[in-house]
Amino acid sequence: MIYYLGLGTNLGDKELNLKNAIFELGKKAKILKKSSIYYSKPMGPKNQEDFLNMAVKIEADLEPLALLEFVKKLEKEMGRIKIKKWGPRIIDIDILFVEGKEKRKKKKEIFDGGEKLIIPHKGILEREFVLYPLEEIAPGLIAEFFNEKWEEIIKKAKYKVDLSQTKAII
C-alpha cells in the first residue's frame, strides 16, 4: 500500500530526528518521496520550541493499523514521551493518507479504525505544516479527495507555516 506520513519534531537536533525517523521507516517500507522541511509554531502550548515538519510517501506491505503500531513503536524507541497533548516531542509520525483507496460516498474517511486511526488524518485540513509538505510530494491529492480548490483549502487552514523558512529536502 502507498501511504503518506507526516513527521514533526521540536526537541534536540531536529533535522537529525527527521533523518533518523526516515532511516528507521526505510527498514519496514520503501521511501518513495520526501518533502522539504517546513517550520511551524507549536499548535498547543506556546512555551516550547518551534517544529520542523515534513511528509514522506512510502510503500509498505502493512495494513493501516499494523503501520500505526509500527510508527508508534518507532516514536517510543526514538525517545518520545507523551506528557501532555500537543507538547514537545522528539518525533511525531502521523499516517495522513492512503493512496488507492476509493472515496466513500457518505463519509470523508478512507479508513476508519475507530479511535485508533482515521485516514485521512482528522486534522489534515487545518494544518499548513501538513498540507504544504503533502502537496509538494503529491500535487493535487488533497484537493481532488476533498473536491475543493487548493487555494480554498490553504486559506481555511488554522495553523500556518512560515514559507520563507522552508529548507531543502534531507
N, C-alpha and C positions, 0 to 999 in steps of 0.2 A: 504494500500500500504506500501511497505517496502522502506524506504528512508535511505540514508547515508548523514549525515550532517558533515560539518567541523566547528569547533569552534576555535576562536582565541581571544586573549586579550593581551594588553600590558600596561594597566593602573591599578593603585590601587592594591588591593590584587588579583593577577591574578588567583591563584588557587580557591579562593572563587568565583570569577566571573564565572569560568567554572562550579563549583559546583552549583551555583545559576541558571545558564542557563539550566543545565541538570534537576534540580528540576522543573523549570518552564516548560520546554519541556514535562516533565512527566505528567503535568496536561492535556495535549492535545494529548499525544502519549505514547505508551508503549516503554520504553527504553529496547532494546534487547541486545546491546553490547556497551561497551565503550573502547576506545583505551587508551594506556598510554599517557602521556603528553610529547610533543616534544618542544624543544626550537628552536627558529629561529631568525635570524636577520630580521629587517624590510625590506620589499620589496621596499618601497618608500623612503621618507626622512630618512636619517641615524641618524638624531639628535632626536631620540626617543628611548624608552626602547625596549628591545628585547621582542619577543612574546612567549607566551605559546600557543600551538596548540594541538588539539586532534580531533578525529572523534567519532561519535556515530551512531549506527544503531537503527532506530526507526520503529515502525509500527503505522501508523496514518490513520484514515478514512477521509483523506483530499486529494483533488486533488492538483497537484503541485502548482498552483497559489494561492490556499487557504492556503497551508502550507507556501508559501513565504510571504503572507500577515501576517500570524501569527508570523513568526520569525522576520520580520521587526518591527512589533509592540512590540515584546518582547525585541528586541535590544533597542528600544526607551525607553521602560519602565525601562530598566536596566541602562539608562543614556547615551546611545550612542548619540553623537552629531557629525554629519558629517561636518567637517570644510574643510578638503582637502582630495583628493584621496590618499589612502594608508597612511593616517595619523594615529595618535594614536587613540585607541578605547578601550572602557571598555569591549565591546563584539562584536564579528562579527560572524554571523551564516550564513553559505552558504549551499545550497542544492547541494550536489556533484553528487549524483547518485540515480537512482530509480531502484529497483530490479524488475525483472519480466516483463519488457517491452522488446519487441524484437528489435534487432538492425535493423535500416533501411539500405537498400542496398546502397543508394547513399549518404546519409548524416551520419555523426557521432553522430547526436543528437538523443536522446531517446524522448525528449520533447522539443518543440520549442515554447516558449511563447513570441516570438519577443524580444524586448529589455529588457523586464522584467526578463525573466528566460530562460536559455538554460541548458538542462541536457543531458550529464554530464557537470559540470561546465566548462566554457571555458578555465580556467587557470589550470585545473587539472594536465595536463602532465608536466607543467614546475615548479611545486612546490613540493619539497620533503616534506614540512611540511603538505601537503595534502596527498601525495602518501603513506608515511610510516604509518601514523595512519590508513588510509583506508585499506592498505594491511594487517595490523595487525588484523582488525576485519572482513575482507572479503578477505581472501587469494585467489589470482588468478582472482579476479573480473575485475580489470583494464586490466591486460594482456590479458585475454580472450576477453573482449569487444573490445579492440583496436587491437587484433590479433598481439600482439608483446610480446617478452620476457620481463619479469620483469627487468632483468639486463640492457636491452637496454633502457627501459623506464626511469629507475633511472639515467642512465648515461647521458641522454639528459636533465634532469631537470635542469633548470636555477637557481632556488632559493633553496639553500641547508639547511640542518639542522645539528646540532651537535649531533650525536647519543650518544655521551658519556654523554650528559646532559639529556637523557630521564628519566622521572620519572614514578613511578608506577601509576597504574590506581587509579583514585579518586572515 
